[in-house]
Amino acid sequence: MKKTMSFPKGKGRSAFTIIELMTVIAIIAVLIGLLAPALNKARTEAKKQKTRAQIASLEIACSMFHTDVGSYPSTLFELGPTGTAAGWQGPYLEPKGGEFNDDGDMVWETGEALVDAWGSTFSYTNAPTYKTQFVDIYSYGPDKTNDSGTDDDIVNW
């Protein structure tokens, strides 16, 4: 006759086997491996969208400056509270808590430095190469490298 192992009535297994635990850990590791690149891509896209919005704000401020003064600012800092051009009615960008932060960067109304989402300053020219009768404002993007308008650069043209 075969002997079988039996549990006392009312009590079942109270623990997982090592194989079950390893299987669950392996499944979780695979899921993390599949989701990590998607999350990183979403984070990078969010930074690109933020930088596009910043560039759009700078374009609007430059247009307001042009309406008042008759020319575009020579630097983005002329959009702040220290403008001296004839007809200047700014500031066109309001700094928060002072004109510059501890790093010497102009500060947005939101309290963030006037830099892109990767911490680099915007490139600006009032003698546009790419836009007719406007300004060129761009960010070098995630690689922070001036590589002549590759896909990671964020531009206003």
MODELLER restraints for C-alpha pairs under 7 A, 6 or more apart:
rsr = mdl.restraints
at = mdl.atoms
rsr.add(forms.Gaussian(group=physical.xy_distance, feature=features.Distance(at['CA:47:A'], at['CA:117:A']), mean=5.42, stdev=0.5))
rsr.add(forms.Gaussian(group=physical.xy_distance, feature=features.Distance(at['CA:50:A'], at['CA:117:A']), mean=6.69, stdev=0.5))
rsr.add(forms.Gaussian(group=physical.xy_distance, feature=features.Distance(at['CA:51:A'], at['CA:116:A']), mean=5.47, stdev=0.5))
rsr.add(forms.Gaussian(group=physical.xy_distance, feature=features.Distance(at['CA:51:A'], at['CA:117:A']), mean=5.86, stdev=0.5))
rsr.add(forms.Gaussian(group=physical.xy_distance, feature=features.Distance(at['CA:52:A'], at['CA:154:A']), mean=6.76, stdev=0.5))
rsr.add(forms.Gaussian(group=physical.xy_distance, feature=features.Distance(at['CA:55:A'], at['CA:137:A']), mean=6.56, stdev=0.5))
rsr.add(forms.Gaussian(group=physical.xy_distance, feature=features.Distance(at['CA:55:A'], at['CA:156:A']), mean=6.78, stdev=0.5))
rsr.add(forms.Gaussian(group=physical.xy_distance, feature=features.Distance(at['CA:61:A'], at['CA:79:A']), mean=6.80, stdev=0.5))
rsr.add(forms.Gaussian(group=physical.xy_distance, feature=features.Distance(at['CA:61:A'], at['CA:92:A']), mean=5.22, stdev=0.5))
rsr.add(forms.Gaussian(group=physical.xy_distance, feature=features.Distance(at['CA:61:A'], at['CA:93:A']), mean=6.63, stdev=0.5))
rsr.add(forms.Gaussian(group=physical.xy_distance, feature=features.Distance(at['CA:62:A'], at['CA:72:A']), mean=6.11, stdev=0.5))
rsr.add(forms.Gaussian(group=physical.xy_distance, feature=features.Distance(at['CA:62:A'], at['CA:73:A']), mean=6.74, stdev=0.5))
rsr.add(forms.Gaussian(group=physical.xy_distance, feature=features.Distance(at['CA:65:A'], at['CA:72:A']), mean=6.39, stdev=0.5))
rsr.add(forms.Gaussian(group=physical.xy_distance, feature=features.Distance(at['CA:65:A'], at['CA:73:A']), mean=6.97, stdev=0.5))
rsr.add(forms.Gaussian(group=physical.xy_distance, feature=features.Distance(at['CA:65:A'], at['CA:92:A']), mean=6.88, stdev=0.5))
rsr.add(forms.Gaussian(group=physical.xy_distance, feature=features.Distance(at['CA:66:A'], at['CA:72:A']), mean=4.95, stdev=0.5))
rsr.add(forms.Gaussian(group=physical.xy_distance, feature=features.Distance(at['CA:68:A'], at['CA:87:A']), mean=5.52, stdev=0.5))
rsr.add(forms.Gaussian(group=physical.xy_distance, feature=features.Distance(at['CA:68:A'], at['CA:88:A']), mean=5.89, stdev=0.5))
rsr.add(forms.Gaussian(group=physical.xy_distance, feature=features.Distance(at['CA:68:A'], at['CA:89:A']), mean=6.61, stdev=0.5))
rsr.add(forms.Gaussian(group=physical.xy_distance, feature=features.Distance(at['CA:69:A'], at['CA:85:A']), mean=6.76, stdev=0.5))
rsr.add(forms.Gaussian(group=physical.xy_distance, feature=features.Distance(at['CA:69:A'], at['CA:86:A']), mean=6.23, stdev=0.5))
rsr.add(forms.Gaussian(group=physical.xy_distance, feature=features.Distance(at['CA:69:A'], at['CA:87:A']), mean=4.85, stdev=0.5))
rsr.add(forms.Gaussian(group=physical.xy_distance, feature=features.Distance(at['CA:69:A'], at['CA:88:A']), mean=5.65, stdev=0.5))
rsr.add(forms.Gaussian(group=physical.xy_distance, feature=features.Distance(at['CA:72:A'], at['CA:126:A']), mean=6.00, stdev=0.5))
rsr.add(forms.Gaussian(group=physical.xy_distance, feature=features.Distance(at['CA:73:A'], at['CA:126:A']), mean=6.69, stdev=0.5))
rsr.add(forms.Gaussian(group=physical.xy_distance, feature=features.Distance(at['CA:74:A'], at['CA:126:A']), mean=6.00, stdev=0.5))
rsr.add(forms.Gaussian(group=physical.xy_distance, feature=features.Distance(at['CA:79:A'], at['CA:90:A']), mean=6.91, stdev=0.5))
rsr.add(forms.Gaussian(group=physical.xy_distance, feature=features.Distance(at['CA:79:A'], at['CA:91:A']), mean=5.81, stdev=0.5))
rsr.add(forms.Gaussian(group=physical.xy_distance, feature=features.Distance(at['CA:79:A'], at['CA:92:A']), mean=4.93, stdev=0.5))
rsr.add(forms.Gaussian(group=physical.xy_distance, feature=features.Distance(at['CA:79:A'], at['CA:93:A']), mean=5.59, stdev=0.5))
rsr.add(forms.Gaussian(group=physical.xy_distance, feature=features.Distance(at['CA:80:A'], at['CA:91:A']), mean=4.85, stdev=0.5))
rsr.add(forms.Gaussian(group=physical.xy_distance, feature=features.Distance(at['CA:80:A'], at['CA:92:A']), mean=6.00, stdev=0.5))
rsr.add(forms.Gaussian(group=physical.xy_distance, feature=features.Distance(at['CA:80:A'], at['CA:93:A']), mean=5.19, stdev=0.5))
rsr.add(forms.Gaussian(group=physical.xy_distance, feature=features.Distance(at['CA:80:A'], at['CA:94:A']), mean=6.24, stdev=0.5))
rsr.add(forms.Gaussian(group=physical.xy_distance, feature=features.Distance(at['CA:80:A'], at['CA:95:A']), mean=6.85, stdev=0.5))
rsr.add(forms.Gaussian(group=physical.xy_distance, feature=features.Distance(at['CA:81:A'], at['CA:90:A']), mean=6.41, stdev=0.5))
rsr.add(forms.Gaussian(group=physical.xy_distance, feature=features.Distance(at['CA:81:A'], at['CA:91:A']), mean=4.51, stdev=0.5))
rsr.add(forms.Gaussian(group=physical.xy_distance, feature=features.Distance(at['CA:93:A'], at['CA:108:A']), mean=6.85, stdev=0.5))
rsr.add(forms.Gaussian(group=physical.xy_distance, feature=features.Distance(at['CA:94:A'], at['CA:108:A']), mean=6.37, stdev=0.5))
rsr.add(forms.Gaussian(group=physical.xy_distance, feature=features.Distance(at['CA:94:A'], at['CA:109:A']), mean=5.35, stdev=0.5))
rsr.add(forms.Gaussian(group=physical.xy_distance, feature=features.Distance(at['CA:95:A'], at['CA:106:A']), mean=6.79, stdev=0.5))
rsr.add(forms.Gaussian(group=physical.xy_distance, feature=features.Distance(at['CA:95:A'], at['CA:107:A']), mean=4.94, stdev=0.5))
rsr.add(forms.Gaussian(group=physical.xy_distance, feature=features.Distance(at['CA:95:A'], at['CA:108:A']), mean=5.21, stdev=0.5))
rsr.add(forms.Gaussian(group=physical.xy_distance, feature=features.Distance(at['CA:95:A'], at['CA:109:A']), mean=5.31, stdev=0.5))
rsr.add(forms.Gaussian(group=physical.xy_distance, feature=features.Distance(at['CA:96:A'], at['CA:107:A']), mean=6.12, stdev=0.5))
rsr.add(forms.Gaussian(group=physical.xy_distance, feature=features.Distance(at['CA:96:A'], at['CA:108:A']), mean=6.43, stdev=0.5))
rsr.add(forms.Gaussian(group=physical.xy_distance, feature=features.Distance(at['CA:96:A'], at['CA:109:A']), mean=5.26, stdev=0.5))
rsr.add(forms.Gaussian(group=physical.xy_distance, feature=features.Distance(at['CA:96:A'], at['CA:111:A']), mean=5.48, stdev=0.5))
rsr.add(forms.Gaussian(group=physical.xy_distance, feature=features.Distance(at['CA:99:A'], at['CA:106:A']), mean=5.70, stdev=0.5))
rsr.add(forms.Gaussian(group=physical.xy_distance, feature=features.Distance(at['CA:99:A'], at['CA:107:A']), mean=6.43, stdev=0.5))
rsr.add(forms.Gaussian(group=physical.xy_distance, feature=features.Distance(at['CA:100:A'], at['CA:106:A']), mean=4.36, stdev=0.5))
rsr.add(forms.Gaussian(group=physical.xy_distance, feature=features.Distance(at['CA:100:A'], at['CA:107:A']), mean=5.75, stdev=0.5))
rsr.add(forms.Gaussian(group=physical.xy_distance, feature=features.Distance(at['CA:101:A'], at['CA:107:A']), mean=6.35, stdev=0.5))
rsr.add(forms.Gaussian(group=physical.xy_distance, feature=features.Distance(at['CA:101:A'], at['CA:113:A']), mean=6.87, stdev=0.5))
rsr.add(forms.Gaussian(group=physical.xy_distance, feature=features.Distance(at['CA:105:A'], at['CA:113:A']), mean=5.67, stdev=0.5))
rsr.add(forms.Gaussian(group=physical.xy_distance, feature=features.Distance(at['CA:105:A'], at['CA:114:A']), mean=6.06, stdev=0.5))
rsr.add(forms.Gaussian(group=physical.xy_distance, feature=features.Distance(at['CA:106:A'], at['CA:113:A']), mean=5.67, stdev=0.5))
rsr.add(forms.Gaussian(group=physical.xy_distance, feature=features.Distance(at['CA:106:A'], at['CA:114:A']), mean=5.19, stdev=0.5))
rsr.add(forms.Gaussian(group=physical.xy_distance, feature=features.Distance(at['CA:107:A'], at['CA:113:A']), mean=4.16, stdev=0.5))
rsr.add(forms.Gaussian(group=physical.xy_distance, feature=features.Distance(at['CA:107:A'], at['CA:114:A']), mean=5.22, stdev=0.5))
rsr.add(forms.Gaussian(group=physical.xy_distance, feature=features.Distance(at['CA:108:A'], at['CA:114:A']), mean=5.86, stdev=0.5))
rsr.add(forms.Gaussian(group=physical.xy_distance, feature=features.Distance(at['CA:114:A'], at['CA:121:A']), mean=6.75, stdev=0.5))
rsr.add(forms.Gaussian(group=physical.xy_distance, feature=features.Distance(at['CA:115:A'], at['CA:121:A']), mean=4.39, stdev=0.5))
rsr.add(forms.Gaussian(group=physical.xy_distance, feature=features.Distance(at['CA:115:A'], at['CA:122:A']), mean=6.04, stdev=0.5))
rsr.add(forms.Gaussian(group=physical.xy_distance, feature=features.Distance(at['CA:116:A'], at['CA:122:A']), mean=6.47, stdev=0.5))
rsr.add(forms.Gaussian(group=physical.xy_distance, feature=features.Distance(at['CA:116:A'], at['CA:139:A']), mean=6.62, stdev=0.5))
rsr.add(forms.Gaussian(group=physical.xy_distance, feature=features.Distance(at['CA:118:A'], at['CA:142:A']), mean=6.32, stdev=0.5))
rsr.add(forms.Gaussian(group=physical.xy_distance, feature=features.Distance(at['CA:120:A'], at['CA:144:A']), mean=6.99, stdev=0.5))
rsr.add(forms.Gaussian(group=physical.xy_distance, feature=features.Distance(at['CA:122:A'], at['CA:137:A']), mean=6.71, stdev=0.5))
rsr.add(forms.Gaussian(group=physical.xy_distance, feature=features.Distance(at['CA:122:A'], at['CA:138:A']), mean=5.78, stdev=0.5))
rsr.add(forms.Gaussian(group=physical.xy_distance, feature=features.Distance(at['CA:122:A'], at['CA:139:A']), mean=5.20, stdev=0.5))
rsr.add(forms.Gaussian(group=physical.xy_distance, feature=features.Distance(at['CA:123:A'], at['CA:137:A']), mean=5.65, stdev=0.5))
rsr.add(forms.Gaussian(group=physical.xy_distance, feature=features.Distance(at['CA:123:A'], at['CA:138:A']), mean=5.23, stdev=0.5))
rsr.add(forms.Gaussian(group=physical.xy_distance, feature=features.Distance(at['CA:123:A'], at['CA:139:A']), mean=6.17, stdev=0.5))
rsr.add(forms.Gaussian(group=physical.xy_distance, feature=features.Distance(at['CA:124:A'], at['CA:136:A']), mean=5.61, stdev=0.5))
rsr.add(forms.Gaussian(group=physical.xy_distance, feature=features.Distance(at['CA:124:A'], at['CA:137:A']), mean=4.59, stdev=0.5))
rsr.add(forms.Gaussian(group=physical.xy_distance, feature=features.Distance(at['CA:124:A'], at['CA:138:A']), mean=6.63, stdev=0.5))
rsr.add(forms.Gaussian(group=physical.xy_distance, feature=features.Distance(at['CA:125:A'], at['CA:135:A']), mean=5.88, stdev=0.5))
rsr.add(forms.Gaussian(group=physical.xy_distance, feature=features.Distance(at['CA:125:A'], at['CA:136:A']), mean=5.35, stdev=0.5))
rsr.add(forms.Gaussian(group=physical.xy_distance, feature=features.Distance(at['CA:125:A'], at['CA:137:A']), mean=6.78, stdev=0.5))
rsr.add(forms.Gaussian(group=physical.xy_distance, feature=features.Distance(at['CA:126:A'], at['CA:134:A']), mean=6.97, stdev=0.5))
rsr.add(forms.Gaussian(group=physical.xy_distance, feature=features.Distance(at['CA:126:A'], at['CA:135:A']), mean=4.71, stdev=0.5))
rsr.add(forms.Gaussian(group=physical.xy_distance, feature=features.Distance(at['CA:126:A'], at['CA:136:A']), mean=6.63, stdev=0.5))
rsr.add(forms.Gaussian(group=physical.xy_distance, feature=features.Distance(at['CA:127:A'], at['CA:135:A']), mean=6.44, stdev=0.5))
rsr.add(forms.Gaussian(group=physical.xy_distance, feature=features.Distance(at['CA:128:A'], at['CA:134:A']), mean=6.29, stdev=0.5))
rsr.add(forms.Gaussian(group=physical.xy_distance, feature=features.Distance(at['CA:128:A'], at['CA:135:A']), mean=5.09, stdev=0.5))
rsr.add(forms.Gaussian(group=physical.xy_distance, feature=features.Distance(at['CA:128:A'], at['CA:136:A']), mean=5.24, stdev=0.5))
rsr.add(forms.Gaussian(group=physical.xy_distance, feature=features.Distance(at['CA:130:A'], at['CA:136:A']), mean=6.79, stdev=0.5))
rsr.add(forms.Gaussian(group=physical.xy_distance, feature=features.Distance(at['CA:130:A'], at['CA:157:A']), mean=6.17, stdev=0.5))
rsr.add(forms.Gaussian(group=physical.xy_distance, feature=features.Distance(at['CA:131:A'], at['CA:157:A']), mean=5.93, stdev=0.5))
rsr.add(forms.Gaussian(group=physical.xy_distance, feature=features.Distance(at['CA:136:A'], at['CA:156:A']), mean=6.46, stdev=0.5))
rsr.add(forms.Gaussian(group=physical.xy_distance, feature=features.Distance(at['CA:137:A'], at['CA:155:A']), mean=6.15, stdev=0.5))
rsr.add(forms.Gaussian(group=physical.xy_distance, feature=features.Distance(at['CA:137:A'], at['CA:156:A']), mean=5.84, stdev=0.5))
rsr.add(forms.Gaussian(group=physical.xy_distance, feature=features.Distance(at['CA:138:A'], at['CA:154:A']), mean=5.59, stdev=0.5))
rsr.add(forms.Gaussian(group=physical.xy_distance, feature=features.Distance(at['CA:138:A'], at['CA:155:A']), mean=4.27, stdev=0.5))
rsr.add(forms.Gaussian(group=physical.xy_distance, feature=features.Distance(at['CA:138:A'], at['CA:156:A']), mean=6.34, stdev=0.5))
rsr.add(forms.Gaussian(group=physical.xy_distance, feature=features.Distance(at['CA:139:A'], at['CA:153:A']), mean=5.81, stdev=0.5))
rsr.add(forms.Gaussian(group=physical.xy_distance, feature=features.Distance(at['CA:139:A'], at['CA:154:A']), mean=5.10, stdev=0.5))
rsr.add(forms.Gaussian(group=physical.xy_distance, feature=features.Distance(at['CA:139:A'], at['CA:155:A']), mean=6.39, stdev=0.5))
rsr.add(forms.Gaussian(group=physical.xy_distance, feature=features.Distance(at['CA:140:A'], at['CA:146:A']), mean=5.73, stdev=0.5))
rsr.add(forms.Gaussian(group=physical.xy_distance, feature=features.Distance(at['CA:140:A'], at['CA:153:A']), mean=4.62, stdev=0.5))
rsr.add(forms.Gaussian(group=physical.xy_distance, feature=features.Distance(at['CA:140:A'], at['CA:154:A']), mean=6.47, stdev=0.5))
rsr.add(forms.Gaussian(group=physical.xy_distance, feature=features.Distance(at['CA:141:A'], at['CA:152:A']), mean=5.24, stdev=0.5))
rsr.add(forms.Gaussian(group=physical.xy_distance, feature=features.Distance(at['CA:141:A'], at['CA:153:A']), mean=4.59, stdev=0.5))
rsr.add(forms.Gaussian(group=physical.xy_distance, feature=features.Distance(at['CA:141:A'], at['CA:154:A']), mean=5.94, stdev=0.5))
rsr.add(forms.Gaussian(group=physical.xy_distance, feature=features.Distance(at['CA:142:A'], at['CA:152:A']), mean=6.48, stdev=0.5))
